[in-house]
């Protein structure tokens, strides 16, 4: 996807997060559709999603909505989601945290990918 084709929802932090993941040598797919939802970032090799959450996502109502959404995506496509907020985005250990998340789900990657195969573009 070219920069001028990016959805308006991709802010600078979304793109920075995607670049951090690319710097780990992993492919990213932006705005990956899953049913009625769209993941900010899908990492196909790990079959994991990463969402950038701005400041509004800390509100109790939004936290509950995000948890429900994550649960729906896991049920529909077996994609676990790591949520990264503004502070975490600039943590020196972000790359390590991302790798740990992907590695934690590595043993079930193929099985989860088979469940979510219907979502493939």
MMTF fields as JSON, N, C-alpha, C and O atoms, coordinates in Angstrom:
{
  "mmtfVersion": "1.0.0",
  "mmtfProducer": "UNKNOWN",
  "numBonds": 483,
  "numAtoms": 484,
  "numGroups": 121,
  "numChains": 1,
  "numModels": 1,
  "chainsPerModel": [1],
  "groupsPerChain": [121],
  "chainIdList": ["A"],
  "bondAtomList": [4, 2, 8, 6, 12, 10, 16, 14, 20, 18, 24, 22, 28, 26, 32, 30, 36, 34, 40, 38, 44, 42, 48, 46, 52, 50, 56, 54, 60, 58, 64, 62, 68, 66, 72, 70, 76, 74, 80, 78, 84, 82, 88, 86, 92, 90, 96, 94, 100, 98, 104, 102, 108, 106, 112, 110, 116, 114, 120, 118, 124, 122, 128, 126, 132, 130, 136, 134, 140, 138, 144, 142, 148, 146, 152, 150, 156, 154, 160, 158, 164, 162, 168, 166, 172, 170, 176, 174, 180, 178, 184, 182, 188, 186, 192, 190, 196, 194, 200, 198, 204, 202, 208, 206, 212, 210, 216, 214, 220, 218, 224, 222, 228, 226, 232, 230, 236, 234, 240, 238, 244, 242, 248, 246, 252, 250, 256, 254, 260, 258, 264, 262, 268, 266, 272, 270, 276, 274, 280, 278, 284, 282, 288, 286, 292, 290, 296, 294, 300, 298, 304, 302, 308, 306, 312, 310, 316, 314, 320, 318, 324, 322, 328, 326, 332, 330, 336, 334, 340, 338, 344, 342, 348, 346, 352, 350, 356, 354, 360, 358, 364, 362, 368, 366, 372, 370, 376, 374, 380, 378, 384, 382, 388, 386, 392, 390, 396, 394, 400, 398, 404, 402, 408, 406, 412, 410, 416, 414, 420, 418, 424, 422, 428, 426, 432, 430, 436, 434, 440, 438, 444, 442, 448, 446, 452, 450, 456, 454, 460, 458, 464, 462, 468, 466, 472, 470, 476, 474, 480, 478],
  "bondOrderList": [1, 1, 1, 1, 1, 1, 1, 1, 1, 1, 1, 1, 1, 1, 1, 1, 1, 1, 1, 1, 1, 1, 1, 1, 1, 1, 1, 1, 1, 1, 1, 1, 1, 1, 1, 1, 1, 1, 1, 1, 1, 1, 1, 1, 1, 1, 1, 1, 1, 1, 1, 1, 1, 1, 1, 1, 1, 1, 1, 1, 1, 1, 1, 1, 1, 1, 1, 1, 1, 1, 1, 1, 1, 1, 1, 1, 1, 1, 1, 1, 1, 1, 1, 1, 1, 1, 1, 1, 1, 1, 1, 1, 1, 1, 1, 1, 1, 1, 1, 1, 1, 1, 1, 1, 1, 1, 1, 1, 1, 1, 1, 1, 1, 1, 1, 1, 1, 1, 1, 1],
  "groupList": [{"groupName": "UNK", "atomNameList": ["N", "CA", "C", "O"], "elementList": ["N", "C", "C", "O"], "formalChargeList": [0, 0, 0, 0], "bondAtomList": [1, 0, 2, 1, 3, 2], "bondOrderList": [1, 1, 2], "singleLetterCode": "X", "chemCompType": "L-PEPTIDE LINKING"}],
  "groupTypeList": [0, 0, 0, 0, 0, 0, 0, 0, 0, 0, 0, 0, 0, 0, 0, 0, 0, 0, 0, 0, 0, 0, 0, 0, 0, 0, 0, 0, 0, 0, 0, 0, 0, 0, 0, 0, 0, 0, 0, 0, 0, 0, 0, 0, 0, 0, 0, 0, 0, 0, 0, 0, 0, 0, 0, 0, 0, 0, 0, 0, 0, 0, 0, 0, 0, 0, 0, 0, 0, 0, 0, 0, 0, 0, 0, 0, 0, 0, 0, 0, 0, 0, 0, 0, 0, 0, 0, 0, 0, 0, 0, 0, 0, 0, 0, 0, 0, 0, 0, 0, 0, 0, 0, 0, 0, 0, 0, 0, 0, 0, 0, 0, 0, 0, 0, 0, 0, 0, 0, 0, 0],
  "groupIdList": [1, 2, 3, 4, 5, 6, 7, 8, 9, 10, 11, 12, 13, 14, 15, 16, 17, 18, 19, 20, 21, 22, 23, 24, 25, 26, 27, 28, 29, 30, 31, 32, 33, 34, 35, 36, 37, 38, 39, 40, 41, 42, 43, 44, 45, 46, 47, 48, 49, 50, 51, 52, 53, 54, 55, 56, 57, 58, 59, 60, 61, 62, 63, 64, 65, 66, 67, 68, 69, 70, 71, 72, 73, 74, 75, 76, 77, 78, 79, 80, 81, 82, 83, 84, 85, 86, 87, 88, 89, 90, 91, 92, 93, 94, 95, 96, 97, 98, 99, 100, 101, 102, 103, 104, 105, 106, 107, 108, 109, 110, 111, 112, 113, 114, 115, 116, 117, 118, 119, 120, 121],
  "secStructList": [7, 7, 4, 4, 4, 1, 7, 6, 6, 7, 7, 2, 2, 2, 2, 2, 2, 2, 2, 2, 2, 2, 2, 6, 6, 7, 7, 7, 3, 3, 3, 3, 3, 3, 6, 6, 3, 3, 3, 3, 3, 3, 3, 6, 6, 6, 6, 3, 3, 3, 3, 3, 3, 7, 4, 4, 4, 4, 1, 2, 2, 2, 2, 2, 2, 2, 2, 2, 2, 2, 2, 2, 2, 2, 2, 2, 2, 7, 7, 3, 3, 3, 3, 3, 3, 2, 2, 2, 2, 6, 7, 6, 6, 2, 2, 2, 2, 2, 2, 2, 2, 2, 2, 2, 6, 4, 4, 4, 2, 2, 2, 2, 2, 2, 2, 6, 4, 4, 4, 7, 7],
  "xCoordList": [0.843, 0.0, 0.891, 1.79, 0.658, 1.444, 0.959, -0.182, 1.839, 1.504, 0.241, -0.57, 0.062, -1.12, -2.389, -3.487, -2.239, -3.386, -3.732, -4.703, -2.947, -3.192, -4.524, -4.886, -5.247, -6.482, -6.185, -5.105, -7.111, -6.917, -6.698, -6.138, -7.128, -6.984, -5.532, -5.217, -4.648, -3.248, -2.536, -2.164, -2.367, -1.663, -0.158, 0.273, 0.611, 2.064, 2.429, 3.299, 1.804, 2.147, 1.843, 2.613, 0.733, 0.425, 1.565, 2.028, 1.992, 3.037, 4.384, 5.171, 4.652, 5.891, 5.906, 6.926, 4.773, 4.668, 4.872, 5.582, 4.255, 4.442, 5.92, 6.425, 6.609, 8.021, 8.877, 9.83, 8.553, 9.287, 9.18, 10.159, 7.98, 7.77, 8.547, 9.166, 8.515, 9.303, 10.797, 11.522, 11.244, 12.664, 13.072, 14.256, 12.09, 12.361, 12.467, 12.717, 12.274, 12.347, 11.024, 10.986, 9.937, 8.618, 7.772, 7.884, 6.942, 6.003, 4.819, 4.441, 4.246, 3.025, 1.963, 2.263, 0.738, -0.402, -1.231, -1.681, -1.425, -2.168, -3.658, -4.075, -4.455, -5.921, -6.399, -7.09, -6.024, -6.376, -7.813, -8.121, -8.693, -10.102, -10.354, -9.847, -11.146, -11.61, -13.084, -13.428, -13.943, -15.378, -15.72, -15.382, -16.388, -16.774, -15.637, -15.77, -14.537, -13.426, -12.266, -12.218, -11.339, -10.123, -8.976, -9.004, -7.973, -6.795, -5.89, -5.716, -5.308, -4.326, -3.214, -2.848, -2.677, -1.538, -1.722, -1.992, -1.574, -1.465, -0.021, 0.544, 0.565, 1.885, 1.635, 1.487, 1.587, 1.19, 2.065, 1.548, 3.377, 4.267, 3.92, 4.08, 3.454, 3.119, 1.616, 1.181, 0.831, -0.632, -1.079, -1.873, -0.527, -0.833, -1.169, -0.699, -1.98, -2.333, -1.714, -1.453, -1.485, -0.98, -1.849, -2.054, -2.348, -3.196, -2.495, -1.936, -2.527, -2.043, -3.247, -4.234, -3.16, -4.243, -3.827, -2.901, -4.523, -4.284, -4.818, -5.266, -4.765, -5.127, -6.56, -6.812, -7.493, -8.892, -9.139, -10.177, -8.2, -8.392, -8.198, -8.44, -7.772, -7.611, -8.891, -8.944, -9.916, -11.197, -11.874, -11.837, -12.492, -13.092, -14.042, -14.001, -14.881, -15.811, -15.082, -15.448, -14.051, -13.295, -12.477, -12.34, -11.94, -11.192, -12.103, -11.694, -13.33, -14.292, -14.614, -14.668, -14.824, -15.094, -13.91, -14.087, -12.697, -11.495, -11.36, -11.004, -11.644, -11.573, -12.601, -12.296, -13.809, -14.845, -14.418, -14.59, -13.867, -13.412, -12.293, -12.309, -11.324, -10.214, -10.721, -10.242, -11.688, -12.273, -12.983, -12.864, -13.716, -14.406, -13.399, -13.6, -12.328, -11.311, -10.63, -10.343, -10.374, -9.76, -10.719, -10.29, -12.003, -12.991, -13.141, -13.188, -13.214, -13.43, -12.222, -12.365, -11.035, -9.86, -8.637, -7.568, -8.795, -7.687, -6.455, -5.323, -6.69, -5.592, -5.506, -6.381, -4.464, -4.274, -3.797, -3.141, -4.133, -3.812, -3.0, -3.337, -1.93, -1.15, -1.525, -1.469, -1.905, -2.256, -1.078, -0.535, -0.697, 0.441, -0.072, -0.695, 0.19, -0.233, 0.888, 2.001, 0.587, 1.567, 2.88, 3.949, 2.806, 4.032, 4.84, 6.056, 4.161, 4.838, 5.519, 6.562, 4.925, 5.481, 6.92, 7.717, 7.249, 8.582, 9.468, 10.525, 9.024, 9.84, 11.061, 10.938, 12.218, 13.412, 13.271, 13.919, 12.435, 12.265, 11.116, 10.728, 10.563, 9.405, 9.698, 8.868, 10.841, 11.157, 11.186, 10.675, 11.781, 11.832, 10.426, 10.106, 9.58, 8.206, 7.412, 6.661, 7.577, 6.894, 7.355, 6.534, 8.669, 9.199, 8.7, 8.347, 8.667, 8.169, 6.697, 6.29, 5.918, 4.507, 4.376, 3.632, 5.096, 5.028, 5.518, 4.922, 6.599, 7.156, 6.221, 6.153, 5.497, 4.566, 3.45, 2.893, 3.128, 2.061, 2.592, 1.807, 3.899, 4.504, 4.082, 3.878, 3.95, 3.627, 2.276, 2.055, 1.378, 0.024, -0.235, -1.373, 0.803, 0.636, -0.085, -1.065, 0.365, -0.232, -1.678, -2.534, -1.948, -3.32, -4.229, -5.347, -3.744, -4.536, -4.719, -5.801, -3.678, -3.766, -4.833, -5.559, -4.919, -5.925, -7.338, -8.239, -7.532, -8.843, -9.187, -10.33, -8.217, -8.458, -8.259, -8.268, -8.083, -7.795, -8.854, -8.548, -10.093, -11.173, -10.961, -11.573, -10.105, -9.891, -8.868, -8.745, -8.127, -7.032, -7.534, -8.59, -6.751, -7.096, -6.798, -7.022],
  "yCoordList": [-1.174, 0.0, 1.241, 1.353, 2.151, 3.37, 4.388, 4.329, 5.317, 6.305, 7.081, 7.373, 7.421, 8.195, 7.339, 7.866, 6.01, 5.115, 4.7, 3.973, 5.155, 4.762, 5.313, 6.449, 4.506, 5.009, 6.192, 6.272, 7.081, 8.269, 7.911, 8.71, 6.723, 6.319, 6.061, 5.966, 5.945, 5.699, 7.007, 7.767, 7.228, 8.412, 8.129, 7.006, 9.136, 8.954, 7.839, 7.03, 7.752, 6.647, 5.262, 4.325, 5.126, 3.838, 3.448, 2.307, 4.405, 4.135, 3.883, 3.066, 4.583, 4.347, 2.93, 2.243, 2.5, 1.153, 0.107, -0.878, 0.323, -0.597, -0.665, -1.744, 0.464, 0.484, -0.261, -0.943, -0.141, -0.88, -2.382, -3.117, -2.825, -4.25, -4.648, -5.711, -3.805, -4.088, -4.161, -4.983, -3.298, -3.3, -4.617, -4.948, -5.368, -6.69, -7.751, -8.924, -7.323, -8.243, -8.926, -9.934, -8.376, -8.979, -8.151, -6.926, -8.833, -8.179, -7.65, -8.239, -6.552, -6.041, -5.818, -5.46, -6.036, -5.697, -4.694, -4.978, -3.519, -2.458, -2.591, -2.978, -2.257, -2.301, -3.651, -3.727, -4.701, -6.057, -6.36, -6.291, -6.695, -6.91, -8.263, -9.297, -8.225, -9.441, -9.225, -8.563, -9.781, -9.586, -8.109, -7.426, -7.624, -6.213, -5.31, -4.087, -5.91, -5.173, -5.04, -5.69, -4.18, -4.002, -3.838, -2.954, -4.695, -4.583, -3.487, -3.357, -2.695, -1.702, -2.406, -2.004, -3.473, -4.185, -5.688, -6.142, -6.443, -7.895, -8.252, -7.741, -9.125, -9.669, -11.104, -12.007, -11.314, -12.613, -13.784, -14.867, -13.578, -14.672, -15.197, -16.387, -14.328, -14.712, -14.933, -15.449, -14.542, -14.537, -13.854, -14.387, -12.645, -11.816, -10.41, -9.962, -9.734, -8.359, -7.402, -7.762, -6.186, -5.127, -3.901, -3.479, -3.346, -2.159, -1.008, -1.172, 0.16, 1.36, 2.022, 2.332, 2.234, 2.865, 4.257, 4.417, 5.253, 6.626, 6.829, 5.886, 8.061, 8.378, 8.003, 7.61, 8.108, 7.796, 6.345, 6.014, 5.484, 4.057, 3.712, 2.574, 4.664, 4.423, 4.622, 4.29, 5.154, 5.374, 4.022, 3.144, 3.848, 2.549, 1.991, 0.797, 2.826, 2.355, 1.853, 0.831, 2.587, 2.205, 0.935, 0.091, 0.806, -0.408, -1.622, -2.647, -1.507, -2.607, -2.921, -4.087, -1.882, -2.093, -2.762, -3.666, -2.309, -2.898, -4.374, -5.204, -4.696, -6.089, -6.948, -8.07, -6.432, -7.158, -7.375, -8.463, -6.342, -6.41, -7.441, -8.256, -7.401, -8.348, -9.783, -10.689, -9.972, -11.292, -11.779, -12.946, -10.886, -11.226, -11.619, -12.601, -10.852, -11.143, -12.478, -13.245, -12.751, -14.036, -15.18, -16.215, -15.001, -16.03, -16.222, -17.356, -15.137, -15.2, -15.711, -16.503, -15.249, -15.509, -16.013, -16.192, -16.242, -16.759, -15.864, -16.347, -14.554, -13.587, -12.903, -12.109, -13.201, -12.477, -11.056, -10.812, -10.137, -8.727, -8.153, -8.326, -7.47, -6.694, -5.239, -4.727, -4.58, -3.16, -2.33, -2.573, -1.36, -0.49, 0.928, 1.466, 1.53, 2.901, 3.89, 3.503, 5.17, 6.226, 6.108, 6.376, 5.715, 5.607, 4.398, 4.483, 3.282, 2.044, 2.184, 1.576, 2.985, 3.158, 3.66, 3.344, 4.433, 5.027, 4.378, 4.906, 3.231, 2.483, 1.897, 1.384, 1.964, 1.371, -0.139, -0.704, -0.787, -2.235, -2.655, -3.823, -1.747, -2.09, -3.272, -4.174, -3.286, -4.394, -5.723, -6.732, -5.711, -6.936, -7.371, -8.558, -6.416, -6.744, -7.325, -8.285, -6.743, -7.262, -8.692, -9.579, -8.905, -10.249, -11.255, -12.379, -10.871, -11.775, -12.127, -13.274, -11.151, -11.4, -12.383, -13.359, -12.127, -13.014, -14.42, -15.411, -14.504, -15.806, -16.569, -17.796, -15.846, -16.5, -17.229, -18.203, -16.76, -17.355, -18.255, -18.815, -18.398, -19.114, -20.58, -21.094, -21.257, -22.689, -22.99, -24.089, -22.022, -22.263, -21.515, -21.457, -20.946, -20.089, -20.797, -20.263, -21.96, -22.643, -23.032, -22.901, -23.502, -23.873, -22.637, -22.691, -21.532, -20.294, -19.758, -19.281, -19.83, -19.35, -20.145, -19.584, -21.452, -22.286, -21.844, -21.831, -21.488, -21.003, -19.702, -19.501, -18.829, -17.516, -17.454, -16.37, -18.596, -18.616, -17.913, -17.385, -17.898, -17.264, -15.755, -15.127, -15.173, -13.722, -13.314, -12.13, -14.279, -13.95, -13.137, -13.412, -12.126, -11.253, -11.934, -11.357],
  "zCoordList": [0.0, 0.0, 0.0, 0.833, -0.9, -1.0, 0.031, 0.49, 0.386, 1.403, 1.049, 1.929, -0.233, -0.601, -0.64, -0.818, -0.472, -0.435, 0.988, 1.2, 1.971, 3.347, 3.843, 3.537, 4.607, 5.191, 6.107, 6.692, 6.228, 7.064, 8.526, 9.276, 8.945, 10.348, 10.73, 11.916, 9.75, 10.069, 10.363, 9.469, 11.639, 12.102, 12.106, 11.844, 12.397, 12.489, 13.474, 13.152, 14.67, 15.572, 14.984, 15.193, 14.254, 13.602, 12.653, 12.648, 11.869, 10.884, 11.551, 11.073, 12.654, 13.4, 13.959, 13.903, 14.494, 15.049, 13.95, 14.149, 12.811, 11.679, 11.288, 10.978, 11.298, 10.93, 11.949, 11.571, 13.23, 14.264, 13.995, 14.119, 13.625, 13.336, 12.081, 12.046, 11.062, 9.845, 10.164, 9.603, 11.065, 11.455, 12.112, 12.164, 12.614, 13.182, 12.081, 12.358, 10.834, 9.707, 9.405, 8.699, 9.94, 9.753, 8.791, 8.734, 8.055, 7.141, 7.954, 8.967, 7.512, 8.144, 7.077, 5.938, 7.469, 6.623, 7.411, 8.521, 6.825, 7.486, 7.205, 6.113, 8.233, 8.116, 7.589, 6.573, 8.289, 7.878, 8.315, 9.505, 7.368, 7.707, 8.372, 7.935, 9.433, 10.109, 10.424, 11.403, 9.599, 9.798, 9.732, 8.765, 10.759, 10.82, 11.287, 11.296, 11.669, 12.254, 11.28, 10.236, 11.658, 10.898, 11.89, 12.746, 11.768, 12.632, 12.109, 10.898, 13.003, 12.569, 11.807, 10.702, 12.42, 11.834, 12.041, 13.153, 10.975, 11.072, 10.739, 9.772, 11.536, 11.253, 10.79, 11.613, 9.466, 8.932, 9.393, 9.668, 9.48, 9.893, 11.282, 11.553, 12.148, 13.521, 13.704, 14.734, 12.707, 12.78, 14.077, 14.852, 14.277, 15.443, 14.968, 13.922, 15.744, 15.438, 16.439, 17.587, 15.99, 16.86, 16.613, 15.475, 17.696, 17.63, 18.325, 19.409, 17.695, 18.38, 19.033, 18.365, 20.337, 21.086, 21.538, 22.333, 21.023, 21.465, 22.872, 23.524, 23.326, 24.705, 25.063, 26.202, 24.148, 24.433, 24.797, 25.37, 24.47, 24.745, 26.22, 26.621, 27.023, 28.454, 29.243, 30.428, 28.612, 29.287, 29.54, 28.678, 30.719, 31.062, 30.003, 29.705, 29.441, 28.413, 27.169, 26.588, 26.774, 25.589, 25.848, 24.963, 27.055, 27.41, 27.262, 26.716, 27.746, 27.643, 26.18, 25.788, 25.381, 23.945, 23.254, 22.438, 23.589, 22.989, 23.368, 22.531, 24.633, 25.076, 24.342, 23.938, 24.169, 23.432, 21.982, 21.432, 21.375, 19.981, 19.836, 18.914, 20.751, 20.713, 20.848, 20.168, 21.729, 21.929, 20.666, 20.293, 20.012, 18.765, 17.677, 16.963, 17.561, 16.543, 16.836, 15.918, 18.104, 18.463, 18.119, 17.608, 18.392, 18.08, 16.576, 16.097, 15.836, 14.39, 13.603, 12.671, 13.991, 13.151, 13.916, 13.333, 15.228, 16.051, 15.994, 15.96, 15.985, 15.961, 17.325, 17.672, 18.101, 19.357, 19.055, 18.043, 19.935, 19.689, 20.843, 22.014, 20.48, 21.438, 21.233, 20.115, 22.304, 22.235, 22.727, 23.805, 21.929, 22.226, 22.365, 21.449, 23.508, 23.755, 23.495, 23.139, 23.677, 23.37, 24.148, 23.6, 25.402, 26.201, 25.742, 25.57, 25.547, 25.144, 23.78, 23.535, 22.9, 21.554, 21.594, 20.71, 22.607, 22.681, 23.749, 24.095, 24.265, 25.223, 24.516, 23.403, 25.136, 24.519, 24.308, 23.426, 25.106, 25.021, 24.108, 24.127, 23.316, 22.485, 21.564, 21.445, 20.919, 20.005, 20.759, 20.274, 21.934, 22.741, 23.14, 23.086, 23.54, 23.94, 22.776, 22.949, 21.595, 20.405, 20.101, 19.868, 20.105, 19.833, 20.856, 20.496, 22.118, 23.161, 22.913, 23.095, 22.503, 22.203, 21.042, 21.134, 19.952, 18.789, 19.135, 18.712, 19.899, 20.278, 21.212, 21.156, 22.074, 22.997, 22.252, 22.759, 21.057, 20.259, 19.141, 18.376, 19.04, 17.913, 17.822, 16.723, 18.96, 18.947, 18.315, 17.807, 18.344, 17.814, 16.515, 16.049, 15.931, 14.756, 13.605, 13.084, 13.204, 12.046, 12.315, 11.44, 13.507, 13.872, 13.853, 13.341, 14.412, 14.418, 13.009, 12.665, 12.19, 10.806, 10.035, 9.214, 10.306, 9.635, 10.032, 9.193, 11.287, 11.743, 11.031, 10.623, 10.88, 10.285, 8.78, 8.197, 8.154, 6.708, 5.877, 4.808, 6.348, 5.591, 5.445, 4.581, 6.278, 6.225, 5.181, 4.867, 4.635, 3.713, 2.541, 1.971, 2.194, 1.072, -0.23, -1.294]
}
